[in-house]
Amino acid sequence: MKLNLLSCDTQRPDRRAIAQCIAEISSNINQSLSNELTDILLEGDPVDIELDDKKSSSALRTLRKLSIDYEIIE
């Protein structure tokens, strides 16, 4: 499943928690790349990631907890 992470709506986003979430839920992103993608997301640009299908429902729940808006691409 592919997701487009659109924005983070919280006033004080927890960069570490977002980066850790991206690294855990994605199928091909390491911690270093997830840190870069977190910075891009928090600057206001959308980020595309591919989820591990086995973790998709818990991943979506985690994204909602972190106030990250997303859209399902595939």
C-alpha positions in Angstrom: 0.0 0.0 0.0 1.3 3.5 -0.9 0.6 6.6 1.1 1.1 10.2 0.5 1.8 12.0 3.8 0.4 15.5 3.3 1.0 17.5 6.5 1.3 17.4 10.2 -1.4 19.5 12.0 0.0 19.7 15.5 1.6 22.9 16.9 4.7 21.3 18.2 5.4 18.2 16.2 7.6 15.5 17.7 10.2 15.1 15.0 11.8 12.0 16.6 8.4 10.2 17.0 7.4 11.0 13.4 10.8 9.8 12.0 10.6 6.6 14.1 7.0 6.0 12.9 8.0 6.4 9.3 10.9 4.0 9.7 8.8 1.4 11.4 5.8 1.4 9.1 7.5 1.7 5.8 8.9 -1.3 3.9 12.0 0.2 2.6 13.1 3.3 4.6 15.9 3.4 7.1 16.2 5.8 10.1 18.4 8.3 8.3 16.0 8.6 5.3 13.0 8.8 7.7 14.7 11.8 9.4 15.1 13.5 6.0 11.5 12.7 5.1 10.2 14.1 8.4 12.0 17.4 7.8 10.4 17.5 4.3 7.0 16.8 5.7 7.2 19.4 8.5 8.3 22.0 5.9 5.0 21.5 4.2 5.8 19.3 1.3 4.1 15.9 0.8 6.0 12.7 1.2 5.3 9.3 -0.5 6.0 6.1 1.4 5.2 2.5 0.8 3.8 0.5 3.8 4.4 -3.0 4.7 0.9 -4.6 4.1 1.0 -6.6 7.3 1.2 -3.4 9.3 -1.2 -1.1 7.4 -4.0 -0.8 9.9 -1.7 -0.1 12.9 0.3 2.3 10.7 -2.7 4.3 9.8 -3.7 4.5 13.4 -0.2 5.7 14.4 -0.3 8.4 11.8 -3.6 9.7 13.0 -2.2 9.7 16.6 0.7 11.9 15.4 -1.8 14.3 13.6 -0.4 13.4 10.2 -2.8 13.9 7.3 -2.4 11.3 4.6 -4.1 9.9 1.5 -4.0 6.4 0.3 -2.6 6.2 -3.3 -2.8 2.4 -3.9 
